[in-house]
């Protein structure tokens, strides 16, 4: 197989991430109070919950909203005008509390891959944090395309987001692989677009019969075996 491009997921593939929702909500409540908005913490949390429930319905259709749209809706329900400055401060607060850490070999693997392939990133997120983290570390320079689902209003497994990236890379789907940790979003999304999927083995995901690795560190070796095309038939989904 001739591989010209490697498309990568972000969370669970290149980095781990977590947030303490209680601390974040308390901080957001303090921010709103400091801006002169008197609202109960419990009521604020409920408003955010309702907005996230609507977001889930949008995402179930393969679409996406931005952080600003989601929290703008929550603020409106609280009687607070969602101006750009306020939403920007809330988004910055969210990114401060959502801690992402690159896996130990991420930088080395990306550097090695960038010498051989066109690299792209697709992240399902209403925030722009993945792009911001890549910019802060300088890793963004290794990618030809970085797309967060918020950018297009479309999220994996919708083929539209994969097709957009392929177009930007000027690569045929048969010349690309996509690496990610979600069987539904990454593996099935790539497969339905004609891209060869490679799964990062993840607990509690449904079974996947295709190519799989334990972590991003193992990717270069697997790509070597695929490109050599010796005893490595292209697998199919269960």
C-alpha positions in Angstrom: 0.0 0.0 0.0 1.2 3.5 -0.9 0.7 5.9 2.0 1.0 9.6 1.4 -0.9 11.0 4.4 -1.4 10.1 8.0 -4.5 11.7 9.7 -4.5 11.7 13.5 -7.1 12.1 16.2 -6.1 14.2 19.2 -7.5 13.2 22.6 -6.7 9.5 23.4 -4.3 9.3 20.5 -1.7 12.1 20.9 -2.7 13.3 24.4 -4.7 12.5 27.5 -7.1 15.0 28.9 -9.3 15.6 31.9 -11.2 18.4 33.7 -12.5 18.8 37.2 -16.0 20.0 36.4 -16.8 21.2 39.9 -13.7 23.4 40.0 -14.4 24.7 36.5 -18.0 25.5 37.4 -17.1 27.3 40.6 -14.5 29.3 38.7 -17.0 30.2 36.0 -19.5 31.2 38.7 -16.9 33.4 40.3 -16.2 35.0 36.9 -19.8 35.8 36.2 -20.2 37.2 39.7 -17.1 39.4 39.2 -18.7 40.7 36.0 -21.8 41.8 38.0 -24.1 38.8 37.2 -25.9 37.4 40.2 -26.9 33.8 39.5 -27.0 30.7 41.7 -24.3 28.1 41.1 -27.0 25.4 40.8 -29.0 27.4 38.3 -25.9 28.1 36.2 -25.0 24.4 36.2 -28.5 23.5 35.1 -28.3 26.0 32.2 -25.0 24.5 31.1 -26.5 21.0 31.3 -29.4 21.9 29.2 -27.1 23.4 26.5 -24.9 20.3 26.6 -28.0 18.1 26.1 -28.9 20.1 23.0 -25.3 19.7 21.9 -25.6 16.0 22.2 -28.6 16.0 20.0 -26.7 18.0 17.4 -23.8 15.7 17.6 -26.0 12.6 17.1 -26.7 14.0 13.6 -22.9 14.2 12.8 -22.9 18.0 13.3 -21.0 20.2 15.8 -21.4 23.5 17.6 -18.7 25.9 18.9 -18.0 26.4 22.5 -19.3 30.0 22.2 -22.6 28.8 20.7 -23.1 26.2 23.5 -22.2 28.6 26.4 -23.9 31.5 24.6 -27.2 29.5 24.8 -26.6 28.8 28.5 -26.0 32.5 29.3 -29.1 33.6 27.4 -31.2 31.2 29.5 -29.7 32.9 32.6 -30.7 36.3 31.3 -27.1 37.2 30.6 -26.2 38.7 27.2 -23.5 36.5 25.6 -21.1 39.2 24.4 -17.8 38.1 22.8 -15.6 39.2 25.7 -17.6 37.2 28.3 -17.6 34.1 26.1 -13.9 34.5 25.5 -13.2 34.6 29.2 -15.3 31.6 29.8 -13.6 29.7 27.0 -10.2 30.6 28.4 -11.3 29.4 31.8 -12.4 26.1 30.3 -9.0 25.6 28.5 -7.2 26.5 31.8 -9.1 23.8 33.7 -9.1 21.2 30.9 -5.6 19.7 31.3 -4.2 17.9 28.3 -0.8 16.1 28.4 0.9 14.7 25.3 1.9 11.1 25.6 5.7 10.7 26.1 6.6 9.6 22.5 4.2 11.9 20.7 6.7 14.6 19.7 9.3 12.0 18.4 6.6 10.0 16.5 5.2 13.1 14.8 8.6 14.4 13.9 9.5 11.1 12.3 6.2 10.8 10.5 6.4 14.3 9.1 9.6 13.4 7.3 7.7 10.7 5.3 4.1 11.6 5.1 1.7 14.5 4.9 0.2 14.9 8.5 -3.2 16.1 9.4 -5.2 16.3 12.6 -9.0 15.9 13.1 -10.3 16.5 16.6 -14.0 16.2 17.7 -14.3 19.2 19.9 -16.4 22.4 20.4 -13.2 24.1 21.7 -10.0 25.1 19.8 -7.8 23.7 22.6 -6.1 21.0 20.5 -4.9 23.6 17.9 -3.8 25.9 20.7 -1.8 23.2 22.4 -0.1 22.3 19.2 0.8 26.0 18.6 2.2 26.4 22.1 4.5 23.4 21.7 5.5 24.2 18.2 4.2 20.8 17.0 1.6 22.5 14.7 4.4 23.1 12.2 4.6 19.4 11.5 1.0 19.3 10.3 -0.3 20.4 6.9 -3.9 20.5 8.1 -5.3 20.9 11.6 -9.1 20.8 11.9 -11.3 20.9 15.0 -14.9 19.9 14.4 -16.0 23.3 15.6 -14.3 24.8 12.5 -16.7 23.1 10.1 -19.8 22.4 12.2 -19.2 18.7 11.3 -17.7 15.9 13.5 -16.4 12.4 13.0 -17.8 9.9 11.9 -19.4 12.2 9.4 -17.5 11.6 6.1 -17.7 15.3 5.3 -14.9 16.2 7.8 -12.6 13.4 6.4 -13.3 14.5 2.8 -12.5 18.1 3.7 -9.1 17.1 5.1 -8.4 14.8 2.1 -9.1 17.8 -0.2 -6.8 20.1 1.7 -4.1 17.4 1.6 -4.8 16.7 -2.1 -4.7 13.0 -1.3 -6.9 10.1 -2.5 -8.6 8.3 0.4 -6.8 5.1 -0.7 -3.5 6.8 0.0 -4.3 7.8 3.6 -4.6 6.2 7.0 -6.5 7.6 10.0 -5.4 6.8 13.6 -7.7 7.2 16.5 -9.1 5.7 19.7 -12.8 5.7 19.0 -14.2 2.8 17.0 -17.3 4.6 16.0 -15.9 8.1 15.3 -12.5 7.2 14.0 -12.5 3.7 12.7 -16.0 3.6 11.1 -15.8 7.2 10.0 -12.5 6.6 8.2 -13.7 3.3 6.7 -16.8 4.9 5.4 -14.7 7.5 3.6 -12.4 4.9 2.0 -9.5 5.6 4.4 -7.6 2.8 6.1 -8.2 3.0 9.9 -5.7 2.2 12.6 -7.2 1.8 16.1 -5.5 2.9 19.4 -6.7 0.1 21.7 -9.0 1.6 24.2 -10.9 0.0 27.1 -14.8 -0.1 26.9 -14.8 0.4 23.1 -16.6 -2.1 20.9 -14.5 -4.8 19.2 -12.5 -3.8 16.1 -11.0 -6.4 13.8 -8.8 -4.1 11.8 -5.3 -2.8 12.4 -4.7 -1.9 16.0 -1.8 -0.7 18.2 -1.5 -0.1 22.0 -0.3 3.5 21.7 1.0 6.1 19.3 4.6 4.9 19.9 3.9 1.7 17.9 2.6 3.6 14.8 5.8 4.0 12.8 6.5 0.3 12.9 3.0 -0.6 11.8 3.1 1.9 9.0 6.4 0.2 7.8 4.7 -3.2 7.7 1.7 -1.8 5.9 3.7 -0.1 3.3 5.9 -3.1 2.8 2.7 -5.0 2.1 4.1 -8.3 3.1 1.6 -10.6 4.8 -0.4 -7.6 5.9 -3.8 -7.8 4.0 -6.0 -4.8 4.4 -8.5 -5.8 7.2 -12.2 -5.2 7.2 -14.6 -4.2 9.9 -16.5 -6.9 11.8 
